[in-house]
Amino acid sequence: MKKLLCHSALPVVVVTALIGVSVALAAVAHVSATGVGQVKLGDTPSELRDAGLAGRVRQGCEFAGPDARAAFLKPPLDGFVNFTVSTPRVVEDIQIRGGARASGVGIGALKSKVRDVFPNVHFDHSTESVFGITLAKVPVSDGGKFQFAIDTSTRRVVVIGVPWIAFCE
């Protein structure tokens, strides 16, 4: 009798595991030139908050000036948005550290995969000595405008920025 229960429970376990995988895959947002998942360039802070996509607006990068504002994104996205300093404030750029992919390229992807998926990508090495990253700029012809920050030591994507990587250090 025990064997019968184990075998009959196996399909339930397999189906449950497959549902979990499909939910996990569905939770990965798509990066495009206009935004990341439901977070779009031009959204207002209240639109993001009302949709449950971002937290409260707080002080942004101090190097951007006293009026700089930003908000952390809520899961499944890991990252933040920077808002314009003029009124009305709208999303100016989106910085992603997890929870999103651009044509299958996400955080942790190798530089070679970026090159394979986006054949017209331009690698900018001017940030390597100061920040330890190479910027991979995806042009409009490859579905951009967005960028990947690739760690120079691991050669892996560490940040995705739409339409650019914002620096504040």
C-alpha positions, 0 to 999 in steps of 0.5 A: 500500500505504501508503494502505491501511495508513493507512486501515485503521489509522484505525478502530483510532485512533478506537476507542482514542481513544474508549476513552480518553475513556470511561475519563477520564469514568469516572474522575470521581467523583460528589459526593453528600450522603454522600460523593465516589465511594468516599470516604464520610462516616464512613469510618475512616482504615484503611478509606480506606488499605486501599481505596487512596483516601487517604494517611497521616493527618497533622496537620490544620488547626492552628486546629482544635486539636492533635488535628486530623487529615487525609489527602490523597486519591489520584487520580483525586480531588484533595483531602483529608478531615478526621477527627473529633477524637474516637475512633474517628476518622472522615471528618467532611468531604471537600474536593475540588479536582478529579476529581469532579462533582455532577450535572455541576458540577465544578471550573471550572464557572461560578456560573451553571451551579451556579444552573441545575443546583441551582435551590434553591441558597443563595448565601452572600456572607459569605465574600467579603471575607475569603476571596474566595469565595462559598459555594453551599450545595446543600440536601437538596431538590436532592441536597445537603447539600454546598457549592461555593466560587466564586471571586469574581473568576472566578465559577468553582467552586474547591472542593467540600465535603461536607457543607461547605467547611472553612476553615483560613487 
